[in-house]
Amino acid sequence: MSAYFATCPKGLEYLLRDELVALGAADVREVLAGVHFSGTLETAYRACLWSRLASRVLLPLAEFDAATDDALYAGVQSIDWSTHLAAHATLAVDAGTAMSKLTHSQFIAQRVKDAVVDQFRQRDGSRPGVDTEEPDVRINLRLRRDRATLSLDLAGSPLHRRGWREVQGEAPLKENLAAAMLLRARWPEMYAQGGALLDPMCGSGTLLIEGALMVADVAPGMRRDYFGFLGWQQHDIALWRGLLEEARQRADAGLRAMRSCFFGSDADARMVQTAKRNAQEAGVAGFFTLDKHDALHVSPPPGVTAGLVITNPPYGERLGERDEMPRLYRALGETLRARFAGWRAAVLAGDAELGRAMPLRADKKYALYNGALETVLLLFELHARDETPREAKPLSAGAQMLKNRLEKNTKHLRKRLEREGIHCWRAYDQDMPEYAAAIDVYGNAKGDIWLHVQEYRAPAEIPAETARQRLREIVRVAGEVFGVSRDRIALKTRERGKGGSKYGHFDQRGEFIEVEEGGLGFLVNLTDYLDTGLFLDHRLVRAKLRELANGRRFLNLFAYTATASVYAAAGGARDTTSVDLSGTYLDWASRNLALNGFSGTKHRLMQADAMEFLQRDRERYGLIYVDPPTFSNSKRAEDFDVQRDHVRLLMACAERLASDGTIVFSNNFRRFILDRNALEERFQIEDWSVASIPFDFARRSDIHGCWLLRLHRADAEVNPWSTARIKK
């Protein structure tokens, strides 16, 4: 068994994870833009041949520190390259770097190549050549925080290149993204039920061809004539030929059994011809009907009553003008609603705004990346217009009481919410013990509303079925009170079992919504994680940071999604530094900052353990925000307990604080006791806990604590770095 890593576009990680499990992979673990797995060489070959979602399959060879080019060179030379590469063969090197002292990827690639070539030259005077297109061996080097991961690229070239595409349109859709769209829309299930596949803007035919190859059980890599392992010294030719023969037999059987149920059209006659040629090259042209006509005049094919309409309309980025796009999306939605009742539809919208232009309510949404563009996949179940909804059952007496309470809460708070411009707030917090949940409202100035319902542990004497029924009533009542459809209500439930309760598995939609707080925009994910990305109880803490930030350098430790950094930047901070151990959260943080126009070198994102960062950093900050978890046992950092370790943490922050600076310290451990005896030797401490609790959290006034810490004058004299001095 060996360890491997399959890369993929962001948004495809969970689909790729499931696909690799189905291909026989073990120890499967998804991370941002890829999946770790283990298996035999056959597993890796199968991934290269059969994965419809992966971009590359990497075989890691070594990990080593590489803070200098000499260390990098030595680490590469520590591998015996004769076991991987013949002396007369060719190689290429792909390199990437992030948060490291070596910052130039081309220089890194050159040093890796030199190390390999020099090893051969030193051994017998021979040397491999370089071929950047189709080398015998492609080496992949990733440098992150001065730590290098060196791998062989078994794919050799991106796996989305299937080998059937002759030409493509101006805005091509990558094949693995097309496969993800089809899987999210449950196309194989629809095909098995007798449905058809229709693309009214088919372009070069990518979605239709991928859909056909998928249900025909044709391996996506079967038509490729190049893989990175073919020139590898450890390539098992017999094993590979056997897998290819198996794939050919499966493809023959699948194509013989496939139905002619693929329909495409495009307004551009040239693209229709391109799609036909690509379908012929892929071996599926006989199952296709392709015509030239406008998408807004498309109708179900004669005799076809159900299926999937799937399409990738232009976004206004490269094709057409942005101002024209909402009109197109609106007309497309009207066409689907009017003519395709009983069908399912999947539309890859250029962004959420274009998606909202469609006069249809999406049943599901998924964030996907088309190259560098973040897009949203919208899924619709298309119903007939005259379809009347079922009459709702009357509310139970308890549910009616709950509805009355929720309406009373909302009426009581509405004027204040409008006056203070608050769009994200807590509407209900177990006000009635028998309905044990919190209901949070997430919205924006446009009037969009989503609800986040989080179940609390029900009393032990309440039967599980009764608790489940009450939870269903909470969701129904909340939807009625706020006028929100079920697809805009996220529900977090607890699993009950031995050892108490815990939150169960979450959806993995990759779906982000844009909400507003304090005049700023934030991306929130209501389904994938326990927390949404915006802690509503810290609303006033963030406002305090904006008030204190003007002209100061701002440090955000345990930054999470960097909402505090956005506030500080909006308050006039000279620069911001956001530190978190999670690459996923830092990516989220980057998007939050960019959403509000804060990007570039003035806004640093550092992937690091907070204590480790404080020990190595030498900068001074006029404002430091510290909001640590209650505890953490991450494998990438030492264990942390906020009660045990907060003094050590705050003392380390003091070393980075300007003499007239402020530390804002908060945490959500309800039994937390600040160690004043240890801290007052160094700090003036202001307990700001009561003032930091928003009015909508009054029922849980202990939900968090907050303190403002400033250096004593004597310590400030020892530590003379003032905000004024930093400005100079």
C-alpha positions in Angstrom: 0.0 0.0 0.0 1.2 3.5 -0.9 -0.1 6.9 -0.1 -1.4 9.0 -3.0 -3.0 12.5 -3.5 -5.6 13.3 -6.1 -6.0 16.9 -7.0 -9.3 18.5 -8.2 -11.0 21.9 -8.6 -12.4 23.4 -5.4 -15.9 22.3 -4.8 -15.4 18.7 -6.1 -13.6 17.3 -3.0 -16.5 15.3 -1.5 -17.6 13.9 -4.9 -14.0 12.9 -5.6 -13.8 11.3 -2.1 -16.8 9.1 -2.9 -15.5 8.2 -6.3 -12.1 7.1 -5.0 -13.8 4.9 -2.4 -15.8 3.3 -5.2 -12.6 2.6 -7.1 -11.1 0.7 -4.1 -9.1 3.4 -2.3 -8.5 3.2 1.4 -7.8 5.9 4.1 -9.6 8.4 2.0 -9.5 12.0 3.4 -10.6 15.1 1.6 -8.8 18.5 1.9 -9.1 21.7 0.0 -8.8 21.0 -3.7 -7.9 17.4 -3.3 -8.2 14.0 -1.6 -5.6 11.9 0.2 -5.9 8.1 -0.2 -3.9 4.9 -0.1 -3.9 1.8 -2.1 -1.9 -0.5 -4.4 -0.4 0.5 -7.7 -3.6 -0.9 -9.3 -5.6 1.6 -7.2 -3.6 4.5 -8.6 -3.9 3.2 -12.2 -7.6 2.9 -11.8 -7.8 6.4 -10.4 -6.0 7.7 -13.5 -8.1 5.7 -15.9 -11.5 5.9 -14.2 -11.7 9.2 -12.3 -14.1 11.6 -13.9 -13.4 14.3 -11.3 -9.6 14.3 -10.5 -7.2 16.6 -12.1 -4.0 14.7 -11.3 -2.9 11.7 -9.2 0.3 12.3 -7.3 2.6 9.7 -5.7 4.4 11.5 -2.8 8.1 10.5 -2.6 9.4 12.7 0.2 8.7 15.5 2.6 11.5 17.7 3.9 12.3 21.2 5.1 13.3 23.6 2.3 13.8 27.1 3.7 16.8 27.6 1.3 17.6 26.6 -2.2 20.5 24.4 -0.8 18.1 22.6 1.5 15.7 22.1 -1.5 18.5 20.8 -3.7 19.7 18.4 -0.9 16.2 17.1 -0.3 15.6 16.3 -3.9 19.0 14.6 -4.2 18.3 12.4 -1.2 16.0 10.3 -3.6 17.6 7.7 -5.8 16.2 8.9 -9.1 17.5 5.9 -11.1 14.6 3.9 -9.6 12.1 6.3 -11.2 13.8 7.7 -14.3 16.0 6.2 -17.0 19.2 8.0 -17.8 18.2 8.7 -21.4 14.6 9.6 -20.5 13.0 13.0 -20.2 11.5 14.9 -17.3 9.6 18.0 -16.4 9.0 19.8 -13.1 5.9 21.6 -11.9 6.4 23.7 -8.8 4.2 25.8 -6.5 5.0 27.8 -3.4 3.0 29.5 -0.6 4.0 31.2 2.6 7.6 30.2 2.2 11.0 31.9 2.0 11.4 30.6 -1.6 8.9 32.5 -3.5 9.7 32.0 -7.2 8.1 28.9 -8.6 10.2 28.8 -11.8 13.4 29.1 -9.7 12.2 26.2 -7.5 11.4 24.1 -10.5 14.8 24.8 -12.0 16.6 23.7 -8.7 14.6 20.5 -8.6 15.5 19.7 -12.2 19.2 20.5 -11.5 19.2 18.2 -8.5 17.9 15.3 -10.5 20.1 15.9 -13.5 23.2 16.4 -11.4 22.6 13.1 -9.7 22.7 11.2 -13.0 25.7 13.3 -14.2 27.6 12.6 -11.0 26.9 8.9 -11.2 27.9 8.0 -14.8 28.1 11.3 -16.8 24.7 10.8 -18.5 21.8 13.1 -18.0 18.0 13.1 -18.7 16.5 15.5 -21.1 13.7 18.0 -20.6 10.3 17.7 -22.2 7.7 20.1 -20.9 4.8 18.6 -22.9 4.9 14.8 -22.5 7.9 13.8 -20.4 8.6 10.3 -19.3 8.4 11.5 -15.7 6.7 14.6 -14.4 7.8 15.7 -11.0 5.6 17.8 -8.8 7.0 20.0 -6.0 4.8 21.9 -3.5 6.4 24.2 -1.0 4.2 25.4 1.9 5.6 27.2 5.0 9.1 26.1 4.0 8.0 22.4 3.9 8.4 20.6 0.6 6.3 17.7 -0.7 7.9 16.0 -3.7 5.8 13.8 -5.8 5.6 11.9 -9.1 2.6 13.0 -11.3 1.2 9.7 -12.5 -1.4 11.5 -14.7 1.3 13.4 -16.6 -1.2 15.9 -17.9 -4.5 17.1 -16.5 -7.0 14.2 -16.4 -9.8 16.4 -17.6 -8.1 16.0 -21.1 -10.0 12.9 -22.1 -8.5 12.6 -25.6 -11.7 13.1 -27.6 -11.8 16.9 -27.8 -10.6 18.2 -31.2 -11.6 21.8 -30.8 -13.5 23.8 -28.2 -15.4 27.1 -27.9 -14.2 30.4 -26.6 -15.3 29.6 -23.0 -14.7 25.8 -22.6 -16.1 23.8 -19.7 -13.6 21.4 -18.2 -14.6 17.8 -18.5 -14.3 17.1 -14.7 -16.5 20.1 -13.9 -19.0 18.8 -16.4 -18.9 15.4 -14.7 -19.5 17.0 -11.3 -22.5 18.9 -12.6 -24.0 15.7 -13.9 -23.4 13.8 -10.7 -24.8 16.6 -8.5 -27.9 16.6 -10.8 -28.2 12.8 -10.3 -28.0 12.2 -14.1 -27.2 8.4 -13.8 -30.3 8.0 -11.7 -32.4 9.9 -14.2 -31.0 7.8 -17.1 -31.8 4.6 -15.2 -35.4 5.8 -14.9 -35.6 6.3 -18.7 -34.9 10.1 -18.8 -33.1 12.0 -21.5 -30.3 14.6 -21.4 -30.7 17.9 -23.1 -28.4 20.9 -23.3 -29.9 24.0 -25.0 -26.5 25.8 -25.1 -24.3 22.8 -25.8 -21.3 24.7 -27.2 -18.6 22.0 -28.0 -20.8 19.3 -26.4 -18.9 18.7 -23.2 -21.9 18.1 -20.9 -23.6 15.7 -23.4 -20.5 13.7 -24.1 -19.6 13.4 -20.5 -23.1 12.4 -19.7 -23.1 9.7 -22.4 -19.7 8.3 -21.4 -20.8 8.2 -17.8 -23.9 6.1 -18.3 -22.2 3.9 -21.0 -19.6 2.9 -18.4 -16.8 4.2 -20.6 -13.6 5.0 -18.7 -12.9 8.7 -19.1 -9.2 8.0 -19.6 -9.5 5.2 -22.1 -8.9 7.5 -25.2 -5.8 9.2 -23.7 -2.5 8.0 -25.2 -0.4 9.6 -22.6 0.0 9.2 -18.8 2.8 10.2 -16.6 3.5 6.6 -15.4 4.1 5.2 -18.9 7.8 6.2 -18.9 8.3 5.5 -15.1 10.8 2.9 -14.3 8.4 1.1 -11.9 5.5 1.0 -14.4 3.8 -2.3 -14.5 3.0 -2.8 -18.2 1.1 -6.1 -17.7 -1.1 -4.6 -15.0 -1.9 -1.6 -17.1 -2.7 -3.6 -20.2 -5.1 -5.7 -18.1 -6.9 -2.6 -16.8 -7.2 -1.2 -20.3 -8.6 -4.5 -21.6 -11.2 -4.6 -18.8 -12.1 -1.0 -19.6 -12.6 -1.8 -23.3 -14.9 -4.7 -22.5 -17.0 -2.6 -20.2 -17.2 0.2 -22.8 -18.2 -2.2 -25.5 -21.0 -3.6 -23.4 -22.1 -0.2 -22.2 -22.3 1.4 -25.6 -24.2 -1.6 -27.0 -26.9 -1.1 -24.3 -27.1 2.7 -24.4 -30.2 4.5 -25.5 -30.3 7.4 -28.0 -31.4 10.0 -25.5 -29.0 12.9 -25.9 -30.2 16.2 -27.3 -28.2 19.4 -27.9 -28.6 22.7 -29.6 -26.7 26.0 -29.9 -27.4 29.3 -31.6 -24.0 29.2 -33.3 -23.9 26.7 -36.2 -20.1 26.4 -35.9 -20.4 25.2 -32.3 -23.0 22.6 -33.4 -20.5 21.2 -35.9 -17.8 21.3 -33.3 -20.0 19.3 -30.9 -20.7 16.7 -33.7 -17.0 16.2 -34.4 -16.2 15.8 -30.7 -19.1 13.3 -30.2 -17.7 11.3 -33.2 -14.2 11.3 -31.7 -15.7 10.2 -28.4 -17.6 7.3 -30.1 -21.1 8.5 -29.1 -22.3 10.5 -32.1 -24.8 7.9 -33.0 -26.7 8.5 -29.8 -26.9 12.3 -30.2 -29.4 14.7 -31.9 -27.7 18.1 -32.4 -29.4 21.1 -34.0 -29.0 24.8 -34.5 -31.5 27.0 -32.7 -31.8 29.5 -29.9 -31.9 28.2 -26.3 -35.1 30.2 -25.6 -37.0 28.3 -28.2 -36.0 24.9 -27.0 -38.7 22.3 -26.2 -38.7 18.7 -25.1 -38.0 16.3 -28.0 -41.1 14.6 -29.4 -42.1 11.6 -27.3 -39.8 12.5 -24.4 -41.6 13.3 -21.2 -38.9 13.4 -18.6 -35.2 14.0 -18.2 -32.5 16.4 -17.2 -31.9 19.8 -18.8 -28.4 20.8 -18.1 -26.4 23.8 -19.3 -23.6 26.2 -18.8 -24.8 29.6 -20.0 -22.4 32.5 -20.6 -21.4 34.5 -17.5 -20.6 37.9 -19.1 -16.9 37.4 -18.3 -15.8 36.3 -21.7 -18.8 35.8 -23.8 -21.3 38.7 -24.2 -21.8 41.7 -22.0 -22.5 41.4 -18.3 -25.5 43.7 -18.4 -27.2 41.4 -20.9 -26.8 38.3 -18.7 -29.7 38.7 -16.2 -32.1 39.0 -19.1 -30.8 35.8 -20.6 -31.0 33.9 -17.3 -34.5 35.2 -16.6 -35.7 34.1 -20.1 -34.1 30.7 -19.7 -35.9 30.2 -16.4 -39.2 31.2 -17.9 -38.6 28.7 -20.8 -37.8 25.9 -18.4 -40.8 26.6 -16.2 -43.2 26.9 -19.2 -42.1 23.9 -21.3 -40.3 21.3 -19.1 -42.8 20.4 -16.3 -41.8 17.1 -14.9 -38.1 17.5 -15.8 -35.1 18.3 -13.7 -32.8 21.2 -14.5 -29.2 22.0 -13.7 -27.8 25.5 -14.5 -24.2 26.6 -13.8 -24.7 30.3 -13.1 -21.8 32.7 -13.3 -22.6 33.9 -9.8 -25.3 34.0 -7.2 -26.7 37.3 -8.7 -27.3 35.7 -12.1 -28.8 32.7 -10.4 -31.3 35.0 -8.6 -32.3 36.4 -12.0 -33.9 33.1 -12.9 -37.7 33.1 -11.9 -37.3 29.7 -10.4 -36.5 28.6 -6.8 -33.5 26.3 -6.7 -33.9 23.1 -4.7 -30.2 22.9 -4.1 -27.1 25.0 -4.8 -23.5 24.1 -5.0 -20.4 26.3 -5.2 -18.1 25.1 -8.1 -15.1 26.6 -9.7 -14.9 26.9 -13.5 -11.2 27.6 -13.8 -10.6 30.6 -11.6 -14.2 31.7 -11.7 -16.4 30.9 -8.7 -19.8 29.8 -10.0 -22.9 28.3 -8.5 -24.7 25.2 -9.7 -28.5 25.5 -9.3 -30.7 22.4 -9.3 -34.4 22.7 -10.0 -37.4 20.3 -9.9 -39.7 21.7 -12.6 -43.4 21.4 -11.7 -46.4 22.3 -13.7 -47.7 25.8 -13.1 -51.2 24.6 -12.1 -49.8 22.2 -9.6 -51.6 23.0 -6.3 -49.7 22.4 -3.1 -51.1 20.0 -0.5 -53.1 21.7 2.3 -51.0 21.9 5.4 -52.1 20.1 8.5 -53.2 22.3 11.4 -50.6 23.2 13.9 -50.6 21.3 17.2 -51.4 23.3 20.3 -47.7 23.4 21.2 -46.6 24.5 17.7 -49.2 27.3 17.7 -47.8 28.5 21.0 -44.3 28.4 19.5 -45.6 30.4 16.5 -47.1 33.0 18.8 -43.9 33.3 20.7 -41.8 33.7 17.6 -44.1 36.2 16.1 -44.0 38.2 19.4 -40.2 38.1 19.5 -40.0 39.3 15.9 -42.5 42.1 16.4 -40.7 43.2 19.5 -37.4 43.4 17.8 -38.3 44.6 14.3 -38.1 48.3 14.9 -34.7 48.1 16.6 -33.4 45.8 13.9 -34.5 48.2 11.2 -33.2 51.2 13.1 -29.8 49.7 13.6 -29.6 48.1 10.2 -29.2 44.5 11.6 -29.8 41.7 9.1 -28.3 38.8 11.0 -29.7 38.1 14.5 -31.1 35.5 16.9 -34.8 35.2 16.7 -35.4 32.4 19.2 -33.3 30.7 21.8 -35.1 27.8 23.6 -37.7 30.4 24.9 -40.0 27.4 25.4 -38.0 24.5 26.9 -40.1 21.9 25.1 -39.0 23.4 21.8 -35.2 23.1 22.3 -33.5 24.9 19.5 -32.0 28.2 18.5 -33.2 30.0 15.4 -30.8 32.5 13.7 -31.8 34.8 10.9 -29.2 35.5 8.2 -30.0 38.2 5.7 -28.9 41.1 3.6 -30.0 44.6 2.6 -31.7 43.2 -0.5 -34.2 41.4 1.7 -32.9 37.9 1.2 -33.4 35.7 4.3 -32.1 32.3 5.3 -32.7 30.5 8.6 -30.3 28.5 10.7 -32.0 26.1 13.2 -29.7 24.4 15.7 -31.2 21.8 18.0 -30.3 21.7 21.7 -30.2 18.5 23.7 -33.8 17.7 24.7 -34.5 16.8 28.3 -33.8 13.2 29.1 -37.5 12.5 29.9 -38.6 13.6 26.4 -38.9 10.5 24.0 -36.7 10.8 20.9 -39.7 10.6 18.6 -41.4 13.5 20.4 -38.2 15.6 20.2 -38.0 14.9 16.4 -41.7 15.9 15.9 -41.1 19.1 17.8 -38.1 19.8 15.7 -40.1 19.4 12.5 -42.7 21.8 14.0 -39.9 24.4 14.7 -38.8 24.3 11.1 -42.4 24.6 9.8 -43.3 27.4 12.2 -40.0 29.3 11.5 -40.7 29.1 7.7 -44.2 30.4 8.1 -43.3 33.3 10.4 -40.5 34.5 8.2 -42.0 33.6 4.9 -39.0 31.4 4.1 -39.2 28.2 2.0 -37.7 24.9 3.3 -34.7 25.1 1.0 -33.6 28.2 2.8 -33.8 26.7 6.2 -30.6 24.9 7.4 -31.2 22.4 10.2 -28.5 21.1 12.6 -29.6 18.1 14.6 -28.1 16.1 17.4 -27.5 12.3 17.2 -28.7 10.5 20.3 -26.8 7.5 21.5 -24.6 6.0 24.2 -22.4 8.6 25.8 -24.8 11.5 25.3 -25.6 13.6 22.3 -23.5 15.1 19.6 -24.2 16.9 16.3 -24.6 14.5 13.4 -23.1 14.5 9.9 -23.6 17.7 8.0 -24.5 18.2 4.3 -21.5 18.9 2.1 -22.9 21.3 -0.4 -20.1 23.8 -0.6 -22.9 26.4 -0.8 -22.1 29.9 0.4 -24.6 32.8 0.8 -23.7 36.5 1.0 -25.1 38.2 4.1 -24.7 41.7 5.6 -23.6 42.9 9.0 -22.6 46.4 9.9 -22.7 47.5 6.2 -20.2 44.8 5.3 -20.6 41.6 3.3 -19.8 38.1 4.6 -19.9 34.7 3.1 -21.8 32.2 5.3 -22.2 28.5 4.9 -25.2 27.2 6.8 -24.9 23.5 6.0 -21.4 22.1 5.9 -20.1 22.9 9.4 -21.3 23.3 12.9 -20.5 27.0 12.8 -21.7 29.1 9.9 -18.6 31.4 9.5 -20.2 34.4 11.3 -20.6 34.2 15.1 -23.7 36.3 15.7 -23.1 36.8 19.4 -19.8 38.6 18.6 -21.6 41.4 16.6 -20.7 44.1 19.2 -17.2 42.7 19.7 -16.6 43.2 16.0 -18.1 46.7 16.1 -15.7 47.5 19.0 -12.7 46.3 16.9 -13.8 48.7 14.1 -14.0 51.5 16.6 -10.5 50.8 18.0 -8.7 50.0 14.7 -8.3 53.4 13.1 -4.6 53.9 12.2 -3.4 50.8 14.0 -1.8 47.6 12.8 -4.3 44.8 13.5 -3.5 41.2 14.4 -6.3 38.6 14.4 -5.4 35.3 16.1 -7.5 32.2 15.7 -8.9 34.2 12.8 -11.4 31.6 11.6 -13.1 33.4 8.6 -11.5 36.8 9.4 -14.8 38.6 9.9 -13.0 40.6 12.6 -10.2 41.5 10.2 -12.9 42.9 7.7 -14.3 45.0 10.5 -10.8 46.3 11.5 -10.0 47.1 7.8 -13.3 48.9 7.5 -12.4 50.9 10.7 -9.2 52.2 9.1 -6.6 49.8 10.2 -3.2 50.4 8.6 -3.0 46.7 7.8 -4.3 43.4 9.0 -2.8 40.0 9.8 -5.1 37.0 10.2 -3.6 33.8 11.6 -5.3 30.4 11.6 -4.2 26.8 11.4 -6.9 25.9 8.8 -6.3 26.4 5.1 -10.0 26.0 4.5 -10.8 28.9 6.9 -8.0 31.0 5.4 -9.4 30.6 1.9 -12.8 31.6 3.3 -11.2 34.5 5.1 -9.6 35.6 1.8 -12.9 35.7 0.1 -14.5 37.7 2.9 -11.7 40.3 2.7 -11.9 40.5 -1.1 -15.7 40.7 -1.0 -15.3 44.0 0.9 -12.5 45.3 -1.2 -9.6 44.5 1.2 -6.9 42.6 -0.6 -3.2 42.8 -1.4 -0.1 42.9 0.8 -1.8 45.1 3.4 -4.0 42.2 4.4 -1.9 39.1 5.3 -3.3 35.6 5.8 -0.9 33.3 7.8 -1.5 29.6 8.2 0.1 28.9 11.6 -0.6 27.9 15.1 -1.2 31.1 17.1 1.4 30.5 19.8 4.0 29.5 17.2 3.3 32.6 15.2 3.6 34.9 18.3 7.0 33.3 19.1 8.5 33.8 15.6 6.8 37.1 14.6 8.7 40.3 15.2 6.1 42.8 14.3 4.2 45.2 16.7 0.5 45.7 16.6 -1.7 48.5 18.0 -4.7 46.2 18.2 -4.7 42.4 18.8 -7.9 40.3 18.8 -7.7 36.9 20.5 -10.8 34.6 20.3 -9.4 31.1 21.0 -11.4 27.9 21.0 -12.3 26.3 24.3 -9.9 23.6 23.6 -8.0 22.2 20.6 -6.1 18.9 20.0 -5.1 19.5 16.4 -2.3 17.2 15.2 -0.6 20.2 13.6 -0.2 22.1 16.9 0.3 21.5 20.6 -2.9 20.9 22.7 -4.7 24.1 23.8 -7.1 24.6 26.7 -8.3 28.2 27.1 -8.7 28.0 30.9 -5.2 26.5 31.3 -3.3 28.4 28.7 -4.9 31.8 28.4 -2.3 33.5 30.6 0.6 32.2 28.6 -1.2 33.2 25.4 -2.0 36.7 26.5 1.6 37.2 27.8 2.9 36.2 24.4 0.5 38.8 22.9 1.9 41.4 25.2 5.3 41.0 23.5 3.8 41.9 20.2 1.6 44.8 21.5 2.5 48.5 20.9 2.8 50.5 24.1 -0.5 52.2 23.7 -2.2 49.2 22.1 -5.2 47.1 23.1 -5.8 43.4 23.3 -9.4 42.4 22.9 -9.8 38.9 24.4 -13.0 36.8 24.1 -14.0 33.2 24.3 -17.2 31.1 24.6 -16.3 28.8 27.5 -19.1 29.5 29.9 -17.2 28.4 33.0 -14.2 30.4 32.1 -12.5 32.4 34.9 -10.0 35.1 33.9 -6.8 34.7 36.0 -6.6 38.4 37.1 -3.8 37.7 39.6 -1.5 36.5 36.9 -2.5 39.1 34.3 -2.8 42.3 36.4 1.0 42.4 36.9 1.2 43.3 33.2 -2.2 44.6 32.1 -4.9 47.1 33.0 -8.0 44.9 32.5 -11.5 46.1 31.6 -14.2 43.5 31.8 -16.4 44.3 28.8 -18.4 41.1 28.9 -21.8 42.5 29.7 -21.5 45.3 27.2 -20.5 42.9 24.5 -23.7 40.8 24.5 -26.2 41.9 21.8 -29.8 42.5 22.8 -31.0 39.4 20.9 -28.7 37.2 23.0 -30.0 38.6 26.3 -31.4 35.1 27.3 -27.9 33.8 27.2 -25.9 36.6 28.7 -23.1 34.1 29.5 -22.7 33.0 25.9 -19.2 34.6 25.8 -16.9 36.7 27.9 -14.8 39.7 26.6 -12.0 41.7 28.2 -9.9 44.7 27.0 -6.3 44.5 28.1 -3.8 47.4 27.9 -0.2 47.5 29.2 0.6 49.2 32.4 2.6 52.4 32.0 5.8 50.8 33.3 5.5 47.9 30.8 4.8 50.4 28.1 8.1 52.2 28.9 9.9 48.9 28.7 8.1 48.1 25.5 8.3 51.6 23.8 6.7 50.6 20.5 3.8 52.9 20.3 1.2 53.2 17.5 2.6 56.7 16.9 6.0 55.3 16.3 4.7 52.6 14.1 3.1 55.2 11.9 6.4 57.0 11.2 
